[in-house]
């Protein structure tokens, strides 16, 4: 086999979609497994919709995911330029040649392929000439009564009758090639050996094969990947959740976790192992393990996997990743020493699913909460019992000096007090933790006290006592 060369060719008309990222990842893994080259090509011939900002976002997405192209607009290479807008002259030359050979023709029926958003087969009466005008587009003169057959590397043999294709458009005009034409020309010029893309491109393949035949090009090998579906088995869209790759970065997903998860959407390594590094994925990757049916995007599974990757991080590295999210939440971290901040992060590390959750999880360290009575209540405790519980916690904590408040020092005292206060230790420990954190779910009260310190912890307990005392008086 010739040296493997694959490409990912997005249009910069919007942010990189999560489905596109999965296709790019599969191309990257295949290239690495085969010792080949992974190329990024920007298909920006749609001048009205293409934007440099979206191209920048696509390139940023690749860098963040950790799958840099071997060749591309930034990296360069021997087969550039890697933007279609910089290759217009080569398209013009080939379009003129096909016009002269009467393989493509001018057609005035600009909108006949689209009626009510449904594809219409168009056989043009001007396919032998006479359709040229200022508004005419260029169409391929499709041979009738042929069957186009190719072996799909994922789905097996696929055949399409040309009667279902018709005379399809290839350019808006001589200087504005459309997707199928520019795609074929660039794949050949860049010596692409394998085209791996979403199965929504299957209908384009016979058209591209007809163009390759007309231009005297060989066919690359094609493999069409299953679509990513929402939980309702419809194509993944914004109604299912975020679809742009960089939204996942903003929400606090780690690139390693997202790559791992996307790789397992429609492919499996043939083992029970679920957590695999990029190198492990590349070593195990093969097209024969890509499934034929659509893959369900399960955000709960992604959250679990991201949490596993978060727990694997050294705490110092995690701190660097979390600090921007903590500051973005508006908290002033200056009041805490680095040691205290690291203690907060180490406490939350086992519980985090996404980096961006950190703000809502640690807010109580930076601003004093107001715990309502119903949060302070353990099971069926009366208001009087809640107040008594808080009084007991104040008494226990007041017995420690500021310097002696550590988790180990106070835990035994509080557990002993809890057993004395009630057969159910939660009667003391639940109101204590709720008063300190203002949350139903948080780290344990002893860990929180060790970070807040004695005085701040007492202030919070007394604030909760005032609420409980006022409620009791009202009753």
C-alpha positions as CSV (number, residue, x, y, z in Angstrom):
1,X,0.0,0.0,0.0
2,X,1.2,3.5,-0.8
3,X,1.9,5.8,2.2
4,X,-1.4,6.5,3.9
5,X,-2.6,10.1,3.6
6,X,-5.9,11.1,5.1
7,X,-7.5,14.5,5.5
8,X,-10.1,16.3,7.5
9,X,-11.7,19.1,5.4
10,X,-14.0,21.3,7.3
11,X,-15.8,24.4,6.0
12,X,-15.2,27.5,8.2
13,X,-18.9,28.4,8.2
14,X,-19.3,27.7,11.9
15,X,-17.5,26.3,15.0
16,X,-16.2,22.7,14.7
17,X,-19.1,20.3,15.5
18,X,-18.6,17.4,17.9
19,X,-19.4,15.1,15.0
20,X,-16.7,16.7,12.9
21,X,-14.3,16.4,15.7
22,X,-15.0,12.6,16.0
23,X,-14.4,12.3,12.2
24,X,-11.1,14.2,12.5
25,X,-10.1,12.0,15.4
26,X,-10.7,8.8,13.5
27,X,-8.7,10.1,10.6
28,X,-5.9,11.0,13.0
29,X,-5.9,7.6,14.7
30,X,-6.0,5.8,11.4
31,X,-3.0,7.8,10.1
32,X,-1.0,7.2,13.3
33,X,-1.7,3.5,13.3
34,X,-0.6,3.2,9.6
35,X,2.4,5.5,10.0
36,X,0.8,7.9,7.6
37,X,0.0,11.6,7.3
38,X,-3.0,13.5,8.7
39,X,-3.9,16.6,6.7
40,X,-6.1,19.6,7.6
41,X,-7.6,21.3,4.6
42,X,-9.9,24.3,4.9
43,X,-12.7,24.2,2.4
44,X,-13.6,27.9,2.2
45,X,-14.9,28.3,-1.4
46,X,-18.3,29.5,0.0
47,X,-17.2,33.1,0.2
48,X,-20.5,34.3,1.6
49,X,-20.5,32.1,4.7
50,X,-16.8,31.4,5.3
51,X,-15.2,33.4,8.1
52,X,-11.6,33.6,9.3
53,X,-12.8,33.6,12.9
54,X,-14.3,30.1,12.3
55,X,-11.1,28.9,10.7
56,X,-9.2,30.1,13.8
57,X,-11.7,28.2,16.0
58,X,-11.2,25.0,14.0
59,X,-7.4,25.3,14.3
60,X,-7.7,26.0,18.0
61,X,-10.0,23.0,18.4
62,X,-7.3,20.7,16.9
63,X,-4.6,22.1,19.2
64,X,-6.8,21.7,22.3
65,X,-7.8,18.1,21.5
66,X,-4.1,17.3,21.0
67,X,-4.4,16.0,17.4
68,X,-2.2,18.4,15.4
69,X,-2.2,17.9,11.6
70,X,1.0,16.9,9.9
71,X,0.2,19.3,7.1
72,X,-2.2,22.2,7.0
73,X,-2.7,26.0,6.7
74,X,-0.4,26.6,9.7
75,X,2.0,23.7,9.4
76,X,2.4,24.0,5.6
77,X,3.6,21.0,3.6
78,X,4.5,19.8,0.1
79,X,1.0,19.8,-1.2
80,X,-0.3,23.2,-0.3
81,X,-1.9,25.6,-0.3
82,X,-4.2,24.1,2.2
83,X,-7.1,26.6,1.8
84,X,-9.3,26.1,-1.1
85,X,-9.6,29.9,-1.6
86,X,-5.9,29.8,-2.5
87,X,-6.4,27.1,-5.1
88,X,-9.0,28.8,-7.4
89,X,-6.7,28.9,-10.4
90,X,-6.3,25.1,-10.5
91,X,-10.1,24.7,-10.3
92,X,-10.6,27.2,-13.2
93,X,-8.2,25.4,-15.4
94,X,-9.9,22.0,-14.9
95,X,-13.4,23.4,-15.2
96,X,-12.5,25.0,-18.6
97,X,-11.0,21.7,-19.7
98,X,-14.1,19.8,-18.8
99,X,-16.3,22.3,-20.6
100,X,-14.2,21.9,-23.7
101,X,-14.5,18.1,-23.5
102,X,-18.3,18.6,-23.1
103,X,-18.2,16.7,-19.8
104,X,-19.8,19.6,-17.9
105,X,-22.2,22.2,-19.3
106,X,-23.9,25.5,-18.5
107,X,-27.4,25.1,-17.0
108,X,-29.9,28.0,-16.3
109,X,-31.9,25.8,-13.9
110,X,-30.2,27.0,-10.7
111,X,-32.8,25.9,-8.2
112,X,-34.0,22.7,-9.7
113,X,-32.0,20.5,-7.4
114,X,-33.7,21.9,-4.3
115,X,-37.5,22.0,-3.9
116,X,-39.0,22.2,-0.4
117,X,-35.6,21.1,1.0
118,X,-35.9,17.7,-0.8
119,X,-33.4,16.6,-3.4
120,X,-34.7,16.5,-6.9
121,X,-33.0,14.5,-9.8
122,X,-32.4,16.9,-12.6
123,X,-31.8,15.9,-16.2
124,X,-31.1,19.1,-18.1
125,X,-32.3,19.7,-21.6
126,X,-29.2,21.9,-22.1
127,X,-26.7,19.1,-21.3
128,X,-25.6,19.2,-25.0
129,X,-25.3,23.0,-25.1
130,X,-27.3,26.2,-25.3
131,X,-27.8,26.8,-21.6
132,X,-25.1,29.5,-21.1
133,X,-26.3,32.8,-19.5
134,X,-25.1,35.2,-16.8
135,X,-26.9,33.3,-14.2
136,X,-26.1,29.7,-15.4
137,X,-24.4,27.2,-13.2
138,X,-22.1,24.4,-14.3
139,X,-23.4,20.8,-14.1
140,X,-21.8,17.5,-14.7
141,X,-23.1,15.5,-17.7
142,X,-24.0,12.3,-15.9
143,X,-24.2,9.2,-18.0
144,X,-27.5,7.5,-17.9
145,X,-28.2,3.9,-17.0
146,X,-25.0,3.2,-15.1
147,X,-24.4,1.7,-11.7
148,X,-21.6,3.2,-9.6
149,X,-20.2,0.6,-7.2
150,X,-17.5,1.1,-4.5
151,X,-16.4,-0.9,-1.5
152,X,-16.9,1.1,1.7
153,X,-14.2,0.3,4.3
154,X,-16.9,0.4,7.0
155,X,-20.2,-0.5,5.4
156,X,-19.1,-2.9,2.6
157,X,-20.3,-2.7,-1.0
158,X,-22.5,0.2,-1.9
159,X,-24.1,0.7,-5.3
160,X,-26.0,3.7,-6.8
161,X,-27.8,4.0,-10.1
162,X,-26.9,7.1,-12.0
163,X,-30.7,7.5,-12.7
164,X,-30.9,8.5,-9.0
165,X,-28.2,11.2,-9.4
166,X,-29.0,13.2,-12.5
167,X,-26.9,16.1,-13.8
168,X,-25.5,17.5,-10.6
169,X,-24.0,20.9,-10.1
170,X,-20.2,21.3,-9.9
171,X,-19.7,25.1,-9.8
172,X,-21.7,28.3,-9.4
173,X,-19.5,29.7,-12.2
174,X,-16.1,29.3,-13.6
175,X,-14.5,30.9,-10.5
176,X,-16.7,29.4,-7.8
177,X,-16.4,25.6,-7.7
178,X,-18.8,23.7,-5.4
179,X,-18.0,21.0,-2.8
180,X,-17.9,17.9,-4.9
181,X,-15.7,19.3,-7.6
182,X,-13.1,21.1,-5.4
183,X,-13.1,18.1,-3.1
184,X,-12.1,15.7,-5.9
185,X,-9.5,18.0,-7.3
186,X,-7.8,18.6,-3.9
187,X,-7.9,15.0,-2.8
188,X,-6.0,14.0,-6.0
189,X,-3.6,16.9,-5.8
190,X,-2.8,16.1,-2.2
191,X,-2.4,12.4,-2.9
192,X,-5.1,11.4,-0.4
193,X,-5.3,7.6,-0.2
194,X,-8.3,7.2,2.2
195,X,-11.4,9.4,2.6
196,X,-12.9,8.7,6.1
197,X,-16.0,10.8,6.7
198,X,-19.5,10.8,8.1
199,X,-22.1,8.5,6.4
200,X,-24.1,11.6,5.4
201,X,-21.5,11.9,2.6
202,X,-22.3,8.5,1.1
203,X,-24.5,10.2,-1.6
204,X,-21.6,12.4,-2.6
205,X,-19.3,9.4,-3.3
206,X,-20.7,8.2,-6.7
207,X,-20.7,11.9,-7.9
208,X,-17.1,12.2,-6.9
209,X,-16.2,8.9,-8.6
210,X,-17.8,10.2,-11.8
211,X,-15.8,13.4,-11.6
212,X,-12.6,11.4,-10.9
213,X,-13.3,9.3,-14.0
214,X,-13.9,12.4,-16.1
215,X,-10.6,14.0,-14.9
216,X,-8.6,10.8,-15.3
217,X,-8.0,10.4,-11.6
218,X,-7.8,7.2,-9.6
219,X,-10.2,6.7,-6.7
220,X,-9.1,6.9,-3.1
221,X,-10.5,4.3,-0.7
222,X,-13.7,5.4,1.1
223,X,-15.0,4.7,4.6
224,X,-18.1,6.2,5.9
225,X,-18.5,6.6,9.7
226,X,-21.7,6.1,11.6
227,X,-23.5,9.3,12.6
228,X,-23.5,10.5,16.3
229,X,-27.1,10.4,17.5
230,X,-28.9,11.9,20.4
231,X,-30.6,9.8,23.1
232,X,-33.8,9.8,20.9
233,X,-31.8,8.3,18.1
234,X,-32.1,11.4,15.9
235,X,-29.1,13.2,14.5
236,X,-27.3,15.0,17.3
237,X,-28.3,18.6,17.4
238,X,-28.4,21.6,19.8
239,X,-31.6,20.4,21.3
240,X,-29.7,17.5,22.8
241,X,-27.0,19.7,24.3
242,X,-23.8,21.5,23.2
243,X,-22.6,20.6,19.7
244,X,-19.6,22.9,19.2
245,X,-16.4,21.3,20.3
246,X,-15.1,24.4,22.2
247,X,-18.3,24.5,24.2
248,X,-17.0,21.3,25.9
249,X,-13.8,23.0,26.7
250,X,-15.7,25.9,28.2
251,X,-17.8,23.5,30.3
252,X,-14.7,22.0,31.8
253,X,-14.1,18.7,29.9
254,X,-10.5,17.6,29.6
255,X,-9.3,17.0,26.0
256,X,-7.9,13.6,26.9
257,X,-11.3,12.5,28.2
258,X,-13.2,13.9,25.2
259,X,-10.8,12.2,22.8
260,X,-11.2,8.9,24.7
261,X,-15.0,9.2,24.7
262,X,-15.3,10.2,21.0
263,X,-13.1,7.4,20.0
264,X,-15.5,4.9,21.6
265,X,-18.5,6.4,19.8
266,X,-18.9,4.0,16.9
267,X,-15.7,2.1,17.6
268,X,-14.3,-0.3,20.2
269,X,-10.9,-1.7,20.9
270,X,-12.2,-5.3,21.3
271,X,-11.5,-5.3,25.0
272,X,-13.3,-4.2,28.2
273,X,-10.9,-1.3,28.7
274,X,-12.6,2.0,28.6
275,X,-9.9,4.5,29.6
276,X,-7.3,4.7,26.9
277,X,-4.7,7.4,26.1
278,X,-4.3,8.8,22.6
279,X,-1.3,6.6,22.0
280,X,-3.3,3.5,23.2
281,X,-6.2,4.5,21.0
282,X,-3.9,4.8,17.9
283,X,-2.2,1.5,18.6
284,X,-5.6,-0.3,18.9
285,X,-7.5,1.5,16.1
286,X,-8.7,-0.3,13.0
287,X,-11.6,0.3,10.6
288,X,-12.9,-3.2,10.9
289,X,-14.0,-2.4,14.5
290,X,-16.0,0.6,13.4
291,X,-19.7,-0.1,13.8
292,X,-22.1,0.4,11.0
293,X,-25.0,1.8,12.9
294,X,-25.3,5.2,14.6
295,X,-23.6,5.9,18.0
296,X,-25.6,7.3,20.9
297,X,-24.1,10.4,22.6
298,X,-24.5,9.8,26.3
299,X,-23.5,12.9,28.3
300,X,-23.8,10.9,31.6
301,X,-21.1,8.5,30.3
302,X,-18.9,11.4,29.2
303,X,-19.3,13.1,32.6
304,X,-18.2,9.8,34.3
305,X,-15.2,9.4,32.0
306,X,-14.2,13.1,32.5
307,X,-14.4,12.6,36.3
308,X,-12.1,9.6,36.0
309,X,-9.5,11.7,34.1
310,X,-9.8,14.5,36.7
311,X,-9.1,12.0,39.5
312,X,-6.0,10.9,37.7
313,X,-4.5,14.4,37.5
314,X,-1.8,15.4,40.0
315,X,-3.4,18.0,42.3
316,X,-1.0,20.7,41.3
317,X,-1.9,20.3,37.7
318,X,-5.6,20.2,38.5
319,X,-5.2,23.4,40.5
320,X,-3.8,25.2,37.5
321,X,-6.7,24.0,35.4
322,X,-9.3,25.0,38.0
323,X,-8.0,28.4,39.0
324,X,-9.4,30.2,35.9
325,X,-12.9,28.7,36.6
326,X,-12.7,29.7,40.3
327,X,-11.7,33.3,39.3
328,X,-14.4,33.4,36.6
329,X,-17.0,32.6,39.3
330,X,-16.0,35.9,40.9
331,X,-14.3,34.6,44.0
332,X,-11.3,36.3,45.6
333,X,-8.7,33.7,46.3
334,X,-6.3,36.1,48.0
335,X,-7.7,35.4,51.4
336,X,-6.5,31.8,51.3
337,X,-2.9,30.5,51.4
338,X,-1.8,28.2,48.6
339,X,-1.9,25.4,51.1
340,X,-5.5,26.1,51.9
341,X,-6.5,26.4,48.2
342,X,-4.8,23.1,47.5
343,X,-6.7,21.5,50.4
344,X,-10.0,22.8,48.9
345,X,-9.1,21.4,45.5
346,X,-8.0,18.0,46.9
347,X,-11.3,17.7,48.7
348,X,-13.3,18.4,45.6
349,X,-11.2,16.3,43.2
350,X,-12.9,13.0,43.9
351,X,-16.3,14.6,43.3
352,X,-15.7,16.7,40.2
353,X,-17.1,15.7,36.9
354,X,-16.3,18.9,35.0
355,X,-13.8,21.6,35.8
356,X,-16.5,24.3,35.4
357,X,-18.4,22.8,38.3
358,X,-15.8,24.0,40.7
359,X,-17.4,27.5,41.1
360,X,-20.7,26.2,42.4
361,X,-19.1,23.5,44.5
362,X,-16.7,25.7,46.4
363,X,-18.6,29.0,46.6
364,X,-19.3,28.5,50.3
365,X,-15.5,28.7,51.1
366,X,-15.5,32.3,49.7
367,X,-18.9,33.6,50.9
368,X,-20.8,32.9,54.0
369,X,-23.9,30.9,53.3
370,X,-27.3,31.4,54.9
371,X,-28.7,27.9,55.7
372,X,-32.5,27.8,55.9
373,X,-34.2,25.7,58.5
374,X,-35.3,23.0,56.1
375,X,-31.6,22.5,55.1
376,X,-30.5,22.4,58.8
377,X,-33.2,19.8,59.6
378,X,-32.1,16.2,59.9
379,X,-34.9,13.8,59.2
380,X,-37.8,14.8,61.5
381,X,-35.9,17.0,63.9
382,X,-37.9,19.7,65.7
383,X,-36.8,23.3,65.5
384,X,-35.8,23.1,69.2
385,X,-33.7,20.0,68.5
386,X,-31.9,21.8,65.6
387,X,-31.1,24.7,67.9
388,X,-29.8,22.4,70.6
389,X,-27.7,20.6,68.0
390,X,-26.1,23.8,66.8
391,X,-25.5,24.9,70.4
392,X,-23.7,21.6,71.1
393,X,-21.5,22.1,68.0
394,X,-20.6,25.6,69.1
395,X,-19.6,24.3,72.5
396,X,-17.4,21.6,71.0
397,X,-15.6,23.8,68.6
398,X,-15.1,26.6,71.1
399,X,-13.0,24.2,73.2
400,X,-10.3,24.3,70.6
401,X,-7.7,27.0,70.1
402,X,-7.3,28.5,66.6
403,X,-4.0,26.7,66.0
404,X,-5.3,23.3,67.1
405,X,-8.2,23.1,64.6
406,X,-7.2,20.3,62.2
407,X,-9.4,17.5,60.9
408,X,-7.8,14.8,63.0
409,X,-7.9,16.9,66.2
410,X,-11.6,17.8,66.0
411,X,-13.0,14.6,64.5
412,X,-12.8,12.5,67.6
413,X,-14.4,15.2,69.8
414,X,-17.3,15.8,67.4
415,X,-18.0,12.1,66.9
416,X,-18.0,11.6,70.7
417,X,-20.3,14.6,71.1
418,X,-22.6,13.3,68.3
419,X,-23.0,9.9,70.1
420,X,-23.8,11.6,73.4
421,X,-26.3,14.0,71.7
422,X,-28.4,11.3,70.0
423,X,-28.2,7.7,69.0
424,X,-28.4,8.9,65.4
425,X,-25.1,10.8,64.9
426,X,-26.6,12.7,62.0
427,X,-28.6,14.7,64.4
428,X,-25.4,16.6,65.3
429,X,-23.3,16.2,62.2
430,X,-26.0,17.1,59.5
431,X,-26.9,20.5,61.0
432,X,-23.2,21.2,61.5
433,X,-22.3,20.5,57.9
434,X,-25.3,22.3,56.5
435,X,-24.6,25.4,58.6
436,X,-21.0,25.4,57.4
437,X,-21.6,24.9,53.7
438,X,-25.2,25.8,53.0
439,X,-25.5,22.8,50.8
440,X,-27.1,19.3,50.8
441,X,-24.0,17.8,49.3
442,X,-20.5,18.9,50.3
443,X,-17.3,17.5,51.8
444,X,-17.6,16.4,55.5
445,X,-17.8,19.0,58.3
446,X,-14.4,18.2,59.7
447,X,-12.6,18.9,56.4
448,X,-14.6,22.1,56.0
449,X,-13.8,23.4,59.5
450,X,-10.1,22.6,59.0
451,X,-10.1,24.9,55.9
452,X,-12.4,27.7,57.2
453,X,-10.6,27.8,60.6
454,X,-12.2,28.0,64.0
455,X,-13.4,31.6,64.0
456,X,-15.1,31.5,60.6
457,X,-16.7,28.2,61.4
458,X,-18.0,29.5,64.7
459,X,-19.4,32.6,62.9
460,X,-21.3,30.3,60.5
461,X,-22.7,28.2,63.3
462,X,-23.8,31.2,65.2
463,X,-25.5,32.6,62.1
464,X,-27.4,29.3,61.8
465,X,-28.3,29.4,65.5
466,X,-29.9,32.9,65.0
467,X,-32.0,31.5,62.2
468,X,-33.0,28.5,64.3
469,X,-33.7,30.6,67.3
470,X,-35.8,33.1,65.3
471,X,-37.8,30.2,63.8
472,X,-38.4,28.7,67.2
473,X,-39.6,32.0,68.5
474,X,-42.0,32.4,65.6
475,X,-43.5,29.0,66.4
